[in-house]
C-alpha cells in the first residue's frame, strides 16, 4: 500500500526544471523585482524599460523576450501583488470565528501587508491612476482589480448582516479603499517607520469606521474613489 502511494506521488509530481528553464525563471524574477523597485522609486510613468534592464544587468532584447512592454510588466506585478495580498487576507480570515473578527482580520492583514511591502502600496496607488486613462492597458488593469475585489467580497461576506443596505461587494471595496488610501497618505508624508509606530491607532480607526458601516448597513463608498472596483463614482450625482 505504501509503495502504491509513493508511486502515485512520483507520477503526479512536476518534473524538475532544466538548467535553461531555471535560468529563464531567474531572469524573469530579476526583471520583476527590479521593475517593482524602480516603479516605487521613480514611478510607473518615469521609469523606463532601459532603467529596468540596466539595473537588472540585462539587455533590452532580453526584456522583450519576457514582456511585450513596460505596461506588461506592470500588469504582471499587479497580479502578483494582489494575489499575495489576497492569500494573506484569506489566511487571516480563515482563523476568525465571527463576523466582526472576520472584518478586523481582513483589515489587519491588509495593513500589515502594505507595511511589509510599501513598494506594492505605491505601485497600486499609481496603477489606480493609470486605470482612469483612455489607454488599452487600463481595462486589463481594471479587470485584475475587479477580480481582487470579488475575491475579497467572498471572504468578508459572513461579516455583512442580512438586513443591511451594504453588500459584501460594497464592504470589500470600502476595505480596499480605506486601508490603501489611508496608508498611502501616511507612508508618503511620514515614512514607513512612522506609520509602523502608529499601527495600533490606524487599525482602530479603520476597524471602527468599517464596523460602523456594516452595523448601519451603509456600504456605499461613493465619495471614496481611491480603489473602486467598477470606477462608477457617484460623488457628482
Secondary structure, 3 states (H helix, E strand, C coil): CHHHHHHHHHHHCCCCCCHHHHHHHHHHHHHHHHHHHHHHHCCCCCCCHHHHHHHHCCCHHHHHHHCCCHHHHHHHHHHHHHHHHHHHHHHHHHCCCCHHHHHHHHHHHHHHHHHHCHHHHHHHHHHHHHCCCCCHHHHHHHHHHHHHHHHHHHHHHHHCCCCCCCCHHHHHHHHHHHHHHHHHHHHHHHCHHHHHHCHHHHHHHHHHHHHHHHHHCCCCCCCCCCCCCCCCCCCCC
